[in-house]
Amino acid sequence: MPISDTKPEIAEMQIQLFRSMTGGQRVLMGMEMSLLSREFTKAGIRREHPDWSEREVILELLRLAFFPKPLPAWMR
């Protein structure tokens, strides 16, 4: 059984809400969640590296998303 902090009646309401959405609405919500997650990640990078430029922050975001190791030289 999955662990959840959401009460069963609230989880059911969420399921019904998602089912009532069109495909386009669900895609839009997913895109918005992705953008929000990206902004949270960038904020964390900025907090850890306040002296970094926006370019350095974005490169670190890309590294975290796509590369387990530091970015290759051609991307720096």
N, C-alpha and C positions, 0 to 999 in steps of 0.2 A: 504494500500500500504506500503510495507516495506521501511524503511529508508536506503539509501545507499549513499556512497560518490563516488561510481563508476559510471562513465558516461555510459549511455545505450549502446553505440557502443562498449565500452571496455568490458562491461558485456557480450555482445553477442559474442565477440571474445573469452572470457574465456569459455563460454558454448561450443562453437565450438571446442576449444582446448580439453576440457574434453571429449567431445563426440568422438574425434579422437583417444583418448588414449585407449589402451587395458585394460582389467580388471586388469592384473598384474601391469601395469603402475600406474593405479589409486590406487591400494593397496599399492604399494611402496611409492607413494606420500603421502598417508595417514599416513603410518608408519613414514616417514621422518618428517611430520608435528607434529606427536605425540612426537617424540624424541626431536625436536626443542622446543616444548612447555615445555617439561620436563626440558630441560637445562635452559630455561628462568626462570622457577619456582625455580630451584635449585639456580640459580644466585641471585634471589630475597631473598631466605632464607639465603644465605651466606651474603648478604648485611645487612640483619636485625640482623644476629647472626654471626659476624665475628670470634668469639671465638669457634664456634661449629666445631666438627670433621666431616669428611665426613660421617661417620655412622650416626651422629645426623642429618645431613642435609637430608640424604636419609630417615631416619625414619620420619622426618617432612614432606617430600614429600609424603610418603605413607599415613601419617595421613591426609594430605590435600586432597589426592585423594580418600581415602576410608572410613575415619572415621570422623564423625562430632565432635567427642569429642577427648580428648587426647588418645594416644595409650594405650591399655591394658598393664598391668604390664608384662605379658608374652612376649610382643614384644619389651620391652626395653632392 
